[in-house]
Amino acid sequence: GDNSDSSSLISAIGRDNSISCLIKCSRADYGSISALNRSFRSLVRSGELYKLRRQNGVVEHWVYFSCQLLEWEAFDPIRRHWMHLPRMNPNDCFVFSDKESLAVGTELLVFGRDLMSHIIYSYSLLTNKWTTGMSMNSPRCLFGSASLGEIAILAGGCDSFGNVLSSAEMYNSETGEWTTLPSMKRPRKMCSGVFMDGKFYVIGGTGGSNSELLTCGEEYNLETKKWTVIPNMSPLSSAAARESERPATSEAPPLVAVVSNELYAADYADMEVRKYDKANGVWLRVGRLPERADSMYGWGLAFRGCGDRLIVIGG
């Protein structure tokens, strides 16, 4: 009950041992645990458990996705457990334009755009609520992004006037702060982002005055704060090359994912899974996509790394 408040949490073993036990629990159980009393609720909502989980190497991968306009679900592939998130508040920006999403730390960020402005919805695991009001330093859409622990990097994209950007920003979910990073070497939109070997990579996309398809990637070193261009890092398919008359803007961003610091790509045209050979800078075929992994030029298909496995959603 709510009156059974104890600073020691589980009194028989003390606070430190209680926390040691709790960080090993699934985060799906934290909602029930926080309902036990005020001390448990305060511990969960403070974010302390999640910081300790990261420090102790406790990693739990979930997949977030939305099949209805304002509804989101989370899936735990290890426990085969589905979780329904609270419904988002209605907003026309999600009706008339695409939305983009990014999970970082204890948050799920959903980005939308109306005629002249951008909006960000944030779902917090700590409070189980959606909030709005957050803003990037340079609002954008159609960017490449990825997260690593409590930080995320967003690079490139378009501003409200359609200008293609080379700028990049870092978001810290623990502080709620956006930090402007050095700009990339090339402006690009419709690109993809990943973290690999502790570095951030932005891959492919379109850029230039004619929105040509970019085959290069760029690596951002968080220690030196410098970008390096990597030629031929975008996983272009042979089938896509045969259809080069199709406008580059009709292509989905590269379907890439990282597992165990190895980069993989889903080739929707040839229905193949490829792996990037970092030493030689080439893509190698490693298998086939599921037969039902159908898409429209890559749209409607999700390809993600989740723990030690690759996950394909859609078709």
C-alpha positions in Angstrom: 0.0 0.0 0.0 1.0 3.6 -0.4 1.4 4.1 3.4 4.1 1.4 3.7 6.8 3.9 2.9 10.4 2.7 3.7 13.6 4.3 2.7 15.3 0.9 2.8 12.9 -0.3 0.1 13.0 -4.1 0.9 13.7 -3.7 4.6 15.0 -7.2 5.2 18.0 -6.7 2.9 18.6 -2.9 3.0 18.5 -0.3 0.3 21.7 -1.1 -1.5 20.9 -4.8 -1.9 17.3 -3.8 -2.9 18.6 -1.7 -5.7 21.0 -4.4 -6.8 18.1 -6.8 -7.2 15.9 -4.2 -8.9 18.4 -3.3 -11.6 18.3 -7.0 -12.7 14.5 -6.9 -13.1 13.0 -6.2 -16.5 12.1 -2.5 -16.9 8.6 -3.7 -17.9 8.1 -4.6 -14.2 9.1 -1.1 -13.0 5.5 0.2 -13.4 4.2 -2.4 -10.9 7.2 -2.0 -8.6 6.6 1.8 -8.4 3.0 1.2 -7.3 4.3 -0.6 -4.1 5.0 2.6 -2.1 6.3 6.1 -2.4 10.0 5.0 -2.0 9.8 2.6 -4.9 7.9 5.1 -7.0 10.5 7.9 -6.3 13.3 5.5 -7.1 11.8 4.5 -10.5 10.9 8.1 -11.5 14.3 9.5 -10.5 16.0 7.6 -13.2 18.6 6.3 -10.8 17.8 2.7 -11.6 18.5 3.3 -15.3 21.8 5.0 -14.6 22.9 2.1 -12.5 21.8 -0.4 -15.1 24.0 1.3 -17.7 26.9 1.4 -15.2 26.5 -2.3 -14.5 26.1 -3.3 -18.2 22.5 -4.3 -17.9 21.0 -3.9 -21.4 17.4 -4.6 -22.4 16.3 -4.0 -26.0 12.8 -3.1 -26.9 11.2 -2.3 -30.3 8.8 0.7 -30.4 6.4 1.0 -33.3 3.2 2.7 -34.3 0.5 1.1 -36.4 -2.2 3.7 -35.6 -1.8 7.5 -35.9 -1.5 8.3 -32.2 -0.9 4.9 -30.7 2.5 3.3 -29.9 3.4 -0.1 -28.6 6.7 -1.6 -27.3 7.8 -5.2 -27.8 10.3 -7.1 -25.7 11.7 -9.8 -28.1 13.3 -11.7 -25.2 10.2 -12.1 -23.1 7.8 -11.9 -26.1 5.9 -9.3 -24.2 3.8 -6.5 -25.7 3.2 -3.2 -23.9 0.8 -0.4 -24.8 2.0 3.1 -24.3 -0.5 5.9 -23.4 -2.2 7.5 -26.4 -0.6 10.6 -27.7 -2.6 13.9 -27.8 -4.0 14.6 -31.2 -2.0 16.9 -33.5 -2.6 17.6 -37.2 1.1 17.5 -38.0 1.0 13.7 -37.8 -2.0 13.6 -40.1 -0.6 15.6 -43.0 3.1 14.8 -42.9 5.4 11.9 -41.9 6.6 11.4 -38.4 10.0 10.3 -37.3 11.0 8.5 -34.1 14.0 7.9 -32.0 14.4 6.0 -28.7 17.2 7.4 -26.4 17.8 6.6 -22.8 14.5 6.5 -21.0 12.6 8.4 -23.7 10.9 7.9 -27.0 11.0 11.0 -29.2 8.5 11.5 -32.0 9.1 14.3 -34.5 6.4 15.9 -36.6 6.1 18.9 -38.9 3.3 21.3 -39.9 3.5 24.0 -42.5 6.0 26.3 -40.8 7.2 24.6 -37.6 8.4 21.4 -36.1 7.1 19.6 -33.0 8.6 16.9 -30.7 6.5 14.6 -28.5 8.5 12.9 -25.7 7.4 9.7 -24.0 9.1 9.0 -20.6 9.5 5.6 -19.2 10.0 7.2 -15.8 6.5 8.8 -15.7 4.6 6.8 -18.4 3.5 10.1 -19.9 3.8 12.1 -23.1 5.0 15.7 -23.0 5.6 18.4 -25.7 7.5 21.7 -25.8 11.0 20.3 -26.5 12.9 22.0 -29.4 16.1 21.4 -31.3 18.6 24.2 -31.8 18.0 23.9 -35.5 14.6 22.2 -36.1 14.6 19.7 -38.9 13.0 16.7 -40.6 14.2 13.9 -42.8 17.4 13.6 -40.8 19.6 10.6 -39.9 19.7 9.7 -36.3 20.9 7.1 -33.7 21.2 6.7 -30.0 23.9 5.3 -27.7 22.8 5.0 -24.1 21.5 8.3 -22.9 22.7 10.3 -25.9 21.5 10.7 -29.5 22.8 12.4 -32.5 20.7 13.9 -35.3 22.4 15.0 -38.5 21.3 16.6 -41.8 17.7 16.8 -42.9 15.6 19.8 -44.0 14.6 23.0 -42.3 11.1 24.5 -42.5 12.0 26.2 -45.8 13.2 23.0 -47.5 16.9 23.8 -47.2 19.1 20.7 -47.0 21.3 20.8 -43.8 24.8 19.8 -43.0 24.4 20.7 -39.3 24.1 18.1 -36.5 23.0 18.1 -32.9 23.4 15.9 -29.8 20.6 15.2 -27.4 21.2 14.1 -23.8 18.1 12.5 -22.3 19.3 12.8 -18.7 19.7 16.6 -18.9 17.2 17.3 -21.7 19.7 19.5 -23.4 20.5 19.9 -27.1 24.1 20.6 -28.1 25.1 21.8 -31.6 27.9 19.7 -33.1 30.3 20.6 -35.9 28.7 20.4 -39.3 29.1 17.5 -41.7 31.3 17.8 -44.8 28.2 17.5 -47.1 24.6 18.6 -46.6 22.2 15.6 -46.9 18.6 14.5 -46.2 16.8 11.2 -46.3 19.9 9.7 -44.7 20.3 7.0 -42.0 22.3 7.1 -38.8 24.0 4.4 -36.7 26.5 4.1 -33.8 29.3 1.7 -34.3 32.5 1.2 -32.3 31.6 4.3 -30.2 31.4 6.6 -33.3 28.3 8.0 -35.1 27.9 7.4 -38.8 25.5 9.1 -41.2 24.9 7.0 -44.4 23.6 7.8 -47.9 20.7 10.2 -48.5 20.4 12.9 -51.1 22.1 16.3 -51.4 23.4 18.9 -53.8 21.4 21.2 -56.1 19.9 18.3 -58.0 19.2 16.1 -55.0 21.6 13.4 -56.3 21.9 10.1 -54.5 24.9 10.2 -52.1 27.0 7.0 -52.0 29.3 8.2 -49.2 28.9 8.1 -45.5 30.5 10.3 -42.8 32.0 9.3 -39.5 31.8 11.5 -36.4 34.4 11.0 -33.7 32.9 12.0 -30.3 36.4 12.5 -28.9 38.0 14.6 -31.6 34.7 16.2 -32.6 35.6 15.8 -36.3 33.8 14.4 -39.3 35.5 12.1 -41.9 34.0 11.2 -45.3 33.9 7.5 -46.1 33.5 6.7 -49.8 31.0 4.1 -51.0 29.5 3.5 -47.5 25.9 3.6 -48.7 24.6 0.1 -49.6 23.3 0.6 -53.1 21.7 -2.4 -54.7 22.3 -3.7 -58.2 18.6 -3.7 -58.9 18.3 -0.1 -57.7 21.2 0.8 -60.0 19.4 -0.7 -62.9 16.4 1.6 -62.1 18.6 4.7 -62.0 16.0 6.7 -63.9 13.8 6.7 -60.8 14.1 10.0 -58.8 16.4 9.6 -55.9 13.8 11.3 -53.6 11.5 8.3 -54.1 13.9 6.0 -52.3 13.6 5.3 -48.6 16.6 6.1 -46.5 19.2 3.3 -46.4 17.9 0.3 -44.3 20.9 -0.2 -42.0 21.4 -1.6 -38.5 24.2 -2.5 -36.2 24.6 -5.7 -34.2 27.8 -6.4 -32.2 29.5 -3.3 -33.8 28.9 -4.8 -37.3 27.0 -2.9 -39.9 24.2 -4.6 -41.9 21.9 -3.5 -44.6 18.6 -4.7 -46.0 18.5 -4.5 -49.8 14.8 -4.3 -50.5 15.3 -4.5 -54.3 17.4 -7.7 -54.4 15.8 -9.0 -51.2 19.2 -9.5 -49.6 20.9 -8.9 -46.3 24.4 -7.5 -46.6 27.3 -6.9 -44.2 29.8 -4.0 -44.4 33.4 -5.1 -44.5 35.0 -2.2 -42.5 38.5 -3.2 -43.4 38.0 -3.1 -47.2 35.0 -0.7 -47.4 32.8 -3.1 -49.3 29.3 -4.7 -48.8 29.1 -8.5 -48.8 26.0 -10.6 -49.2 25.2 -12.7 -46.1 21.7 -13.9 -46.6 18.2 -13.3 -47.8 15.4 -11.2 -46.5 12.1 -12.9 -45.4 9.9 -13.5 -48.4 7.1 -11.3 -47.0 9.5 -8.3 -46.5 7.8 -6.4 -49.3 8.0 -2.6 -49.6 7.5 0.3 -51.9 11.1 1.4 -52.8 12.0 0.6 -49.2 9.1 2.4 -47.6 7.0 0.4 -45.2 9.9 -1.8 -44.2 11.9 -1.4 -40.9 15.3 -3.0 -40.4 16.7 -2.7 -36.8 19.4 -4.2 -34.6 18.0 -5.5 -31.3 20.5 -7.0 -29.0 22.3 -9.8 -30.8 19.7 -10.1 -33.6 18.4 -8.3 -36.7 14.7 -7.6 -36.8 12.7 -7.0 -40.0 9.3 -5.4 -39.5 6.7 -4.9 -42.3 5.9 -6.5 -45.6 
